[in-house]
Amino acid sequence: MKASEIFSTLTRAIGGEWRALTVHNLQFTHRSESWLLLIAFAAFSIVLLAGRFAAGRRPGKNQIMVPAVLGSMPRSAVTPLVHIPLLLFLTGLPFLGLALADPHTPLVRREATYPGRRICLTIDASNSMTSPFQTNSLATANNGAFFTTVAAAERFVQMRKEGQYRDLLALVEFGANAYVVTPFTTDYDNLLVSLSLIGDPREFSLFPDQQTLIGAAIDQSVQLFRTFKFLDAAGNLLICAHNSGVVSVHAPDGKPLSQIAVEDRRLTNCCFGDVDFQTLYITESGLGRVVTVRWERPGLRLHDH
């Protein structure tokens, strides 16, 4: 990379940081000390001025005689420049106080994600899936219907992984009985590994259940949704708006529904907890505490992305 390109990149990066910097984002480690020093300086200046005016002017001691300056002599254009040091000193005082307060910005990492769907993939692994099912767009171990289904599921997970939405996906394999291979997760790589394992021809030949009972798969899937408390979930999104003092509630389509106002403006996070998952915990960084709000229905568990 050329030196000019490096300089241009650094200039853009520094310029972007300065444009993003605002006063309300600054935090001051020694705010009180800085204010105390400025107040002390102002008070000292006022005392000096008051003492100077109180002492007055005494002829012979505070005044001296100088020869008269002829009015015809032109006034120098640089005479006002003698006040520049005083102006620079007064201008620098606010910056001195700002520097003494030790300003800094918190290190914030922003990652935008979008709430997705809760999807349970159920794959039939019975004898009926040995029938041929030819496909030209999917890579399969052979042309059996089971392997085509697994390849289609892998392609579906890949497409959701590449999208902007963060779905919660689960995998259930069934025959005469249903088995949860992977519970609800946003770890798409783990789900793809599970699909590759059950899609192995040798693993498929060892699958114990040869009959097809779709009802067992449906029951197992419903139980999985019930375990994760998804059946009664409204799918609303809660957003902690920093420096606003409210938690915004939005519908799945993004429409704002309501707001929860708290005492502190600097909110950082929120999550559901307690035994019934109907308690919303909100962290207030300004006051350094956690507050709770009872919710009308159970919320969702936290999942690692």
N, C-alpha and C positions, 0 to 999 in steps of 0.2 A: 504494500500500500504506500502511495506517495505521501510525502510530508504535507502537501496541501490538502489531501483527502483526510488525513489524520486530524489536521487543524480544523477543517470544516466539520468533521464529526464531533470533535470535542466542543466546538463552538455551539453547534445545535443542541448537544446534550446539556451544556451549562445553561444555555438560553432557555431551554425547556424547563429546567429546574427552577430558574429564577421566575419564569412566568407562572409556574405552579405554586410558588411561595406566596403565601398570604399572611397577614399579621395574625389572624385568629388561629392559624396553625402553629404559631411559635409557642414554645414553652420556655420559661425562664427559671433557671436553677436558683439564682440569687436575686430574685425580684425585690424582696424586702430590703436587702443591703443596698441595692442601687437607689431605691427611692430615699432611703435614709441619708445616703451620701449627697444626693441632689438637694434634699431639704436642708441639710446642714450647710452646704455651700451657699444656698440662697439666704439662709438666716445670717451667715457670716457676712455676706455682702451687704445685707440690710443694716446690720449693726455698724459696719464700717462707714456706710453712708450717713447713718444717723449721727454717729460720733463726729464725722467731718463737718456736718452742718451745725451741730451743737457747739463745736469749738469756735466757729466763726472765723473771721479774718481780722488780724491785728496788724495795723500799719507798722512797718519797720521790721516785722518778723515774718509775716506771711506774704508781704508784697515787696517788690524791688522796683527801682527806677531804671527805665531804659530810654535811650534816645528815641525821639519821635520818628516814626517811619513816614516818609513822604508819600502822600496819597497818589502822587503821579506815577509812582513805581508800579509796574504791572504785577498782578497777583499770579503766583506760579500755578500752573495747571496740575502739578503733582502734589499740591498741598493736601487735598482730600485723601491721598493715598496713605497718610500716616494713620488713618483709622482702620486700614485693612487688617492689621494683626488683631485688633479688638474684635472686628466682625468675624474673623476666622475662629477666634477663641469662643465667642458666643455661639457660633454655628456648630462647633464641635462638641459643645456640652451635651446636647441630647444623644449624640452618638456615643459619648463617653458613658452616659448612664445606660444606654442599650448594651454596650460591650461589657460593662460591669455586671449586668444582670445575667450574663452567660446564656444568650438565646440559643436554642437548638430546636430542631424539628424531629418528631418521632419517626422511627423507621417503620414505614407502612408498606405492606405488600398487598396489592390489590389483585384479586382473581375473580373475574366475572363468570358465573355459571348460571344456568337456567334450569329451573325445576322441570323435570320430565314426567314420565309415566311410571306406574308400577306394573311390570310385565312379567308374567310367569310363563316360561317356555316349557311345554309338555311334549315329550317325544315318545312315540309308541315304539317299543322294542320287542314286540311279540312276533310270532311266526308269520303273521300276515305281512310284515314289512320286508320279507325276503323276496317278494315279487319284484320284477324289473320295473324301474322308473328311470328312463333315459333323460339326461340333461346335457346340454352343450355349453352352458355358461358357468357351471359349477364344477370344481375339482373334487371328485369323489373316489373312494377306495375301489368301488365297483358300481355297477348300475342298479344295485338293490335300492328299494324305496327307503329303507332305513338310512342308508348312507347319503342318499340325496336329501333326506330331511335334515340330517345333521349338517350337511354342507350349506343348506339354506339357512339354518339357524346361525351358523358361523358368519355367513354373509350378513344376516340381519344385525348381529351384534357388532360387526365391523362398521356397518353403516351408522348405527347409533353412537358408536365410539367416536366416529369422525364428525358427528354433528355437534351442535352447541348445547343440546339438552342433556342433562344428567339423569338418565333413567335408573330406576331400581329394578334390576333383572334377577330372576330366579330360574333354576333349571330343575325339572322333574322328569324322571324316566319311569315308564310304567309298562306293565304287561298285565298279569293277573293282579299284581299289587303295584303300588306307586311308591317311588323312592325319591327323596329330596337329595339331589346331587349337589346343588349349590343354593343356599338360601338367598334372600334378597341382598343385593350388593351393587355398588357402583364400580367395583373392580372388574372391568371388562376383560382384562388379561387373564384373571383367574377363571372367569367364565369360559373364555376361549380354550383354556387348558382343559377344563372339565369336558367340553364338547369334543376336543381331540381325543381324550381318553375313552369316552363312551363310544366314539366313532371308530375305534380300532376294530378291525374284523375279528380278531381273536377275542376281545372283550365282548363283542356282540354275540359270538357263538357260545360264550359262557353265561350269558344272561339267564337266570333261573326260570323266569316266568314266561311261558309260551302262549298263554291265552291273552285275549284282549278285553280288558274291563275298563272302559273309558270313565265309568262312574268313579272308580277308585282314584283315577288321576284328578278328576274334578274335586273330589272330597279332599284329597291331599293338598291341592292348590288353594282351596278355600281355607283350609286349616292354616296354611302358610300365611295367607293374607290376615287371618284372624290373629295369629301369633305376633305379627308385626303391627297389629292394630291399624290395618289399612281399610278394613271394611267400613268403619265409621269416620274415616278421615275425610275432611272436606277438601283437602288439597290446596288450602290457602297458603300464601307465602307471607312470612313475617320478616320485616326489614328494620334493623336498628339504624336509624338515621343519625349519624354523628353530628354533634352540635345543634341538634334540633330538640332533644328532650322527648321524643316520641318514638314509639314502635308502630310502624305502619303495617296494616293488614291488607293484603291484596288477594283478589280472587285468582284462580288458575289462569284466567285470560289476561291478567295484569290490571284489572279494574280495581281502584282503591275502594276498600270497604269501610275501614274505621281506623282510628288511631288510639294508642294507649299512651297517655301523658304521664311522665314521672318527674321527680324533682330535679335530677341532674340532667344537664344538656348533653354531656359527653358520654354517650352510650357506646359500648364496644361489641356486645354479643348477647344472644339470648338462646335458650333451649328449653325443652320440656323435660320434666323429671317428676320425682315423687313416685309413690307406689302405683297410682292410677294414671300417671303421665298427664294430669290435668293441671299441673302447676308450671307456670312459665317463669323461668329464672332469667333476670335481666342484670347485666353487669354495668355498674356506673363507675367509670374510671375517674371522674372528677372528684367524687366523694369517697371513692375507694370502698365500695360495698356492693352487695348483691341484693336485689329486691325481688319479691315474688308476687305473681298475679295469678289468681285462680282462673282457669279456662273452662269454657262451656262444654268441651269435649276433649278426649285424649289427643295429645299431639303425637308426633312421630319421634322415633329414636334418632339419635345422631348416628351418621354413617361416615366413615373415613373415605375421602375421595382418592 
